[in-house]
Amino acid sequence: MATNPTVTIKQPMWQTIVLFSLGFWLSACLLLDLVILPSMYAAGMMNAAGFASAGYLLFGMFNRIELLCAALVLTGILTVVKRHQLNPQWTIPAIILSVILLFIVLIDTYGLTPQMSALAMQLNVFEPVQGIPSGMNQMQQGYWLLELFKLGSSGILLSWMYRNQQQRLAS
């Protein structure tokens, strides 16, 4: 049997996968935080009786997408580091940031979102809607702190991966 020496197996481009995952994740977070949530607040949906269940559904789906993005980013960065394709000065910080991002998403998905929804859930449909439950403001502050750190960290990782890819293409 003759083999064709011009046929090569193309390796997955993990830097591109990380770039697209981070770009999608960052833009989706900004869309949710700067467009969807403020418009829901301005429309008065925060005081509606079914807001807790609607919020849980919205954030539940979004958190699962975030988990997928965080897993792709961590896997991609570990693969790029293993192949020695990442600038050595960014290796350890990139791994640490991607692990922290995954940890933040896990806290949001399995800690804050269910807890905040449980606090806001109205169990007695005959009772009028009461204001914001006690403890909710502290949880929202924690969510926004984690969100700001997540946005900053993903922006830093995105810039490092973009610069790294530009350096690799230039050489």
C-alpha positions as CSV (number, residue, x, y, z in Angstrom):
1,M,0.0,0.0,0.0
2,A,1.3,3.4,-0.9
3,T,0.8,6.3,1.5
4,N,0.5,9.9,0.5
5,P,3.1,12.0,2.3
6,T,1.2,15.2,1.7
7,V,-1.7,14.2,3.9
8,T,-1.4,15.6,7.4
9,I,-3.6,15.3,10.4
10,K,-4.6,18.8,11.5
11,Q,-4.4,19.4,15.3
12,P,-7.2,21.3,17.0
13,M,-6.4,25.0,17.4
14,W,-6.9,25.3,21.1
15,Q,-5.9,28.9,21.2
16,T,-8.7,29.7,18.8
17,I,-11.1,27.6,20.9
18,V,-10.1,29.5,24.0
19,L,-10.4,32.9,22.2
20,F,-13.9,32.1,20.9
21,S,-15.0,30.7,24.3
22,L,-13.8,33.7,26.2
23,G,-15.2,36.1,23.6
24,F,-18.6,34.5,23.7
25,W,-18.6,34.2,27.5
26,L,-17.6,37.8,28.0
27,S,-20.1,39.2,25.6
28,A,-22.9,37.0,27.0
29,C,-22.1,38.2,30.6
30,L,-22.1,41.8,29.5
31,L,-25.4,41.4,27.6
32,L,-27.0,39.8,30.7
33,D,-25.5,42.2,33.2
34,L,-25.8,45.5,31.2
35,V,-28.9,44.9,29.1
36,I,-31.2,42.1,30.2
37,L,-31.1,42.6,34.0
38,P,-31.4,46.5,33.9
39,S,-34.3,46.2,31.5
40,M,-36.0,43.6,33.7
41,Y,-35.5,45.9,36.7
42,A,-36.8,49.0,34.8
43,A,-39.9,47.0,33.7
44,G,-40.7,46.3,37.3
45,M,-40.3,42.5,36.9
46,M,-38.3,42.3,40.1
47,N,-41.4,42.9,42.2
48,A,-43.6,40.5,40.2
49,A,-44.8,37.3,42.0
50,G,-43.2,34.9,39.5
51,F,-39.9,36.7,39.2
52,A,-38.0,34.2,41.4
53,S,-38.9,31.2,39.3
54,A,-38.3,33.1,36.1
55,G,-34.9,34.3,37.4
56,Y,-34.0,30.8,38.5
57,L,-34.8,29.5,35.0
58,L,-32.9,32.3,33.2
59,F,-29.8,32.1,35.5
60,G,-30.0,28.3,35.6
61,M,-29.7,28.0,31.8
62,F,-27.1,30.8,31.6
63,N,-25.0,29.2,34.4
64,R,-24.9,25.9,32.5
65,I,-23.6,27.7,29.4
66,E,-21.0,29.4,31.7
67,L,-19.9,26.1,33.0
68,L,-19.3,24.8,29.5
69,C,-17.4,28.0,28.6
70,A,-15.3,27.8,31.8
71,A,-14.5,24.1,31.1
72,L,-13.5,24.8,27.5
73,V,-11.3,27.7,28.7
74,L,-9.5,25.6,31.3
75,T,-9.1,22.7,29.0
76,G,-7.8,24.9,26.2
77,I,-5.3,26.7,28.4
78,L,-4.0,23.5,29.9
79,T,-3.6,22.1,26.4
80,V,-1.9,25.2,25.1
81,V,0.5,25.1,28.1
82,K,1.2,21.4,27.6
83,R,2.1,22.0,24.0
84,H,4.4,24.9,25.0
85,Q,2.4,27.3,22.9
86,L,1.8,29.9,25.6
87,N,4.2,32.7,26.5
88,P,6.1,31.3,29.6
89,Q,5.4,34.5,31.7
90,W,1.6,33.9,31.3
91,T,1.6,30.1,32.0
92,I,1.0,30.0,35.7
93,P,-1.2,33.1,35.9
94,A,-3.3,31.9,33.0
95,I,-3.9,28.5,34.7
96,I,-4.7,30.1,38.0
97,L,-7.1,32.6,36.4
98,S,-8.9,29.8,34.5
99,V,-9.3,27.7,37.6
100,I,-10.6,30.7,39.5
101,L,-13.1,31.4,36.7
102,L,-14.3,27.8,36.9
103,F,-14.6,28.1,40.7
104,I,-16.6,31.3,40.4
105,V,-19.0,29.7,37.9
106,L,-19.4,26.7,40.2
107,I,-20.2,29.1,43.1
108,D,-22.8,31.0,41.0
109,T,-24.4,27.8,39.6
110,Y,-24.6,25.6,42.7
111,G,-24.5,28.2,45.5
112,L,-25.7,31.7,44.8
113,T,-28.4,31.1,42.1
114,P,-30.3,28.4,44.0
115,Q,-30.0,30.3,47.3
116,M,-31.1,33.6,45.9
117,S,-34.0,31.9,44.2
118,A,-35.0,30.1,47.4
119,L,-35.0,33.4,49.3
120,A,-37.1,35.2,46.7
121,M,-39.6,32.3,46.1
122,Q,-43.1,33.1,47.4
123,L,-44.6,29.9,48.7
124,N,-48.0,31.3,49.6
125,V,-49.7,32.5,46.4
126,F,-52.5,34.2,48.4
127,E,-50.1,36.5,50.3
128,P,-49.2,39.8,48.6
129,V,-45.7,40.1,47.2
130,Q,-43.4,41.3,50.0
131,G,-40.3,43.4,49.2
132,I,-36.8,42.1,48.9
133,P,-36.1,39.4,51.5
134,S,-33.5,40.0,54.1
135,G,-30.2,38.7,53.2
136,M,-30.8,39.2,49.5
137,N,-28.8,42.4,49.3
138,Q,-25.7,40.7,50.7
139,M,-26.1,37.9,48.2
140,Q,-26.5,40.3,45.3
141,Q,-23.4,42.2,46.4
142,G,-21.5,38.9,46.5
143,Y,-22.8,38.1,43.1
144,W,-21.7,41.4,41.6
145,L,-18.3,41.2,43.2
146,L,-17.8,37.7,41.7
147,E,-19.2,39.0,38.4
148,L,-16.7,41.9,38.3
149,F,-13.8,39.6,39.1
150,K,-15.0,37.2,36.4
151,L,-15.3,39.9,33.8
152,G,-11.9,41.3,34.7
153,S,-10.2,37.9,34.7
154,S,-11.8,36.7,31.5
155,G,-10.8,40.0,29.9
156,I,-7.2,39.6,31.0
157,L,-7.1,36.0,29.7
158,L,-8.7,37.1,26.4
159,S,-6.0,39.7,25.9
160,W,-3.2,37.3,26.8
161,M,-4.5,34.6,24.5
162,Y,-5.0,37.2,21.7
163,R,-1.5,38.6,22.1
164,N,0.0,35.1,22.3
165,Q,-1.8,34.1,19.1
166,Q,-0.6,37.2,17.3
167,Q,3.0,36.5,18.4
168,R,2.7,32.9,17.2
169,L,1.4,34.0,13.8
170,A,4.1,36.6,13.4
171,S,6.9,34.1,14.0
